[in-house]
């Protein structure tokens, strides 16, 4: 299996119990390999989605991993059974 590449970055906005939350979903070119991250900044909630879509997404799309191994994170390994490099 080759080095995973980021295929898409999506932004999910929600407001449970009146608290504005923003979650980023990163999908890769490998089936079943994806991740979620919190991007919540409650003081400027309206700016998070445009910032991710305008700056982060173009910067990261189609890039291979860039850094060290992520390990010990149940959210990373639970869905795929393996750790991911970022």
C-alpha positions as CSV (number, residue, x, y, z in Angstrom):
1,X,0.0,0.0,0.0
2,X,1.4,3.4,-1.0
3,X,1.6,6.6,1.0
4,X,-1.9,8.0,1.6
5,X,-2.7,11.3,0.0
6,X,-5.4,13.7,1.1
7,X,-8.3,13.5,-1.3
8,X,-10.8,15.9,0.4
9,X,-11.2,18.1,3.4
10,X,-14.8,18.8,4.5
11,X,-16.1,21.1,7.2
12,X,-19.0,20.1,9.4
13,X,-20.7,22.8,11.5
14,X,-23.1,22.0,14.3
15,X,-24.6,23.7,17.3
16,X,-25.5,21.1,20.0
17,X,-27.0,22.7,23.2
18,X,-26.3,26.2,21.7
19,X,-22.5,25.7,21.4
20,X,-21.2,26.3,17.9
21,X,-18.8,23.5,17.0
22,X,-16.8,22.9,13.8
23,X,-15.3,19.6,12.8
24,X,-13.0,18.9,9.9
25,X,-13.1,15.6,8.1
26,X,-10.1,14.6,6.1
27,X,-10.5,11.7,3.6
28,X,-7.6,10.0,1.8
29,X,-7.2,8.1,-1.4
30,X,-7.2,4.8,0.5
31,X,-10.6,3.3,1.2
32,X,-11.6,3.6,4.8
33,X,-8.7,5.8,5.9
34,X,-10.0,9.1,7.1
35,X,-9.9,11.3,10.2
36,X,-11.8,13.9,12.1
37,X,-10.5,16.9,14.0
38,X,-11.9,19.7,16.1
39,X,-11.6,23.1,14.4
40,X,-13.8,25.0,16.9
41,X,-13.0,28.6,17.7
42,X,-16.1,29.8,19.4
43,X,-15.2,33.5,19.5
44,X,-14.9,33.6,15.6
45,X,-17.1,30.6,14.6
46,X,-18.1,32.2,11.3
47,X,-14.5,32.4,10.1
48,X,-13.4,28.8,10.7
49,X,-15.2,27.2,7.7
50,X,-14.0,29.9,5.1
51,X,-10.4,29.7,6.5
52,X,-10.3,25.9,6.2
53,X,-11.8,26.0,2.7
54,X,-9.8,28.9,1.4
55,X,-6.4,28.3,3.0
56,X,-6.0,24.8,4.5
57,X,-7.8,22.7,1.9
58,X,-5.8,24.0,-1.2
59,X,-2.6,23.7,0.9
60,X,-3.1,20.1,1.8
61,X,-4.9,18.4,-1.1
62,X,-2.9,15.7,-2.8
63,X,0.0,16.0,-0.4
64,X,1.6,12.9,1.1
65,X,2.1,12.6,4.8
66,X,4.4,15.2,6.2
67,X,5.6,14.4,9.7
68,X,5.7,11.9,12.4
69,X,3.6,8.9,13.2
70,X,0.3,9.5,15.1
71,X,-0.1,6.7,17.6
72,X,-2.2,6.0,20.7
73,X,-5.2,8.0,19.4
74,X,-8.3,5.7,19.6
75,X,-10.1,7.8,17.0
76,X,-7.2,7.2,14.5
77,X,-6.9,3.5,15.0
78,X,-10.5,2.4,15.8
79,X,-11.8,2.8,12.3
80,X,-8.9,1.5,10.3
81,X,-7.0,-0.8,12.7
82,X,-3.8,1.0,11.8
83,X,-2.0,4.2,12.7
84,X,-1.6,7.1,10.2
85,X,1.3,9.3,9.3
86,X,0.6,13.0,8.9
